[in-house]
Amino acid sequence: MDSTAGTPAEHSLVWTVERIRALGAVTDVATVGEIFGMSRSSAYELARRDRLPVPVLRVGSRYRVSVAAILAALGVPSDPPPPPAT
């Protein structure tokens, strides 16, 4: 078992563009909060009030956010750049 799991250091990792893209098509509100530097409770409160900096999809009782919308809010293209020509 990883002895660092759940430690504060785990939550202080930097969100890079690559790491955000690796989330897939959608992610949860808690992760959006981490990316934008807010607490989980603040992120959910803003989602309930439609005040997050990205559109929130409501799927039943769950909230989901498009990773492409997160990247757009950060001013980053949703598609990774093509590899350099060799």
Backbone hydrogen bonds, N-H to C=O, Kabsch-Sander energy under -0.5 kcal/mol:
donor,donor_aa,acceptor,acceptor_aa,energy
5,A,2,D,-1.1
7,T,4,T,-2.1
10,E,7,T,-1.2
11,H,7,T,-0.7
11,H,8,P,-0.8
12,S,9,A,-1.0
13,L,10,E,-0.7
16,T,14,V,-0.9
20,I,16,T,-2.3
21,R,17,V,-2.7
22,A,18,E,-1.9
23,L,20,I,-1.6
24,G,21,R,-1.5
27,T,65,V,-2.3
32,V,28,D,-1.7
33,G,29,V,-2.5
34,E,30,A,-1.9
35,I,31,T,-2.5
36,F,32,V,-2.4
37,G,34,E,-1.1
38,M,33,G,-3.5
43,A,39,S,-2.5
44,Y,40,R,-2.4
45,E,41,S,-2.3
46,L,42,S,-2.7
47,A,43,A,-2.2
48,R,44,Y,-2.5
49,R,45,E,-1.5
50,D,47,A,-1.4
51,R,46,L,-3.5
52,L,46,L,-0.6
57,L,64,R,-3.7
58,R,56,V,-0.5
59,V,57,L,-0.7
59,V,62,R,-2.8
60,G,58,R,-0.6
62,R,59,V,-2.2
64,R,57,L,-2.9
65,V,27,T,-2.6
67,V,25,A,-2.6
68,A,25,A,-0.5
70,I,66,S,-1.7
71,L,67,V,-2.5
72,A,68,A,-2.4
73,A,69,A,-2.4
74,L,70,I,-1.5
75,G,72,A,-1.4
76,V,71,L,-3.1
